[in-house]
Amino acid sequence: MLQPNTTMVSLNEIARENHAGTRRTSLKGIRIRHQSNGKNKPRLDFNISAEVMQRCGFTVGDRVEVLFGGNGTPEVGLIQLNPDGYKLTNGQTKKTKGRAMACSVVFTLYPGMPLPKFNIHIELVTTEPGKCQFIFPPGSATISE
């Protein structure tokens, strides 16, 4: 095995320091990310931790509405139960329906939606039955055009 003569730098640490995504198993709070692979339309994912799901009373299969507000940029977000909303899924909906597990709500990205500049991790989430509110870190997102 080669023995480097210089100090090694951890890519993991650099990624963490620059807000790169972490594994789903370590998700705390809410993660917002933009995905675009060229083949499909760009997506906007809101990942919600099991702990936040439990505090809000959300379960796999519930329908939610995602709202945001701000003065020209996304500043505050709200996820609330809405029977006409999008479904919370976790990839195994049939097995886990009705359980409070980490889930996502995914949107095709359209003009007027928040566009994260990087994966956004928000651990401070205010909850009450049927809803959770969070604050976008300053400068973390713009409005898509």
QUIBELNOR-V620562 format. One record per helix or strand of 2 or more residues. SS is the DSSP state (alpha for helix, beta for strand). FROM is the first residue (numbers start at 1). LEN is the number of residues. Records with the same first field share a line. If there is no record, write none. Layout:
# QUIBELNOR-V620562
SS: FROM-LEN ; FROM-LEN
This chain:
# QUIBELNOR-V620562
alpha: 11-7 ; 24-3 ; 50-7 ; 93-4
beta: 30-6 ; 43-6 ; 63-7 ; 76-6 ; 86-2 ; 103-6 ; 114-3 ; 120-3 ; 125-4 ; 131-5 ; 141-3
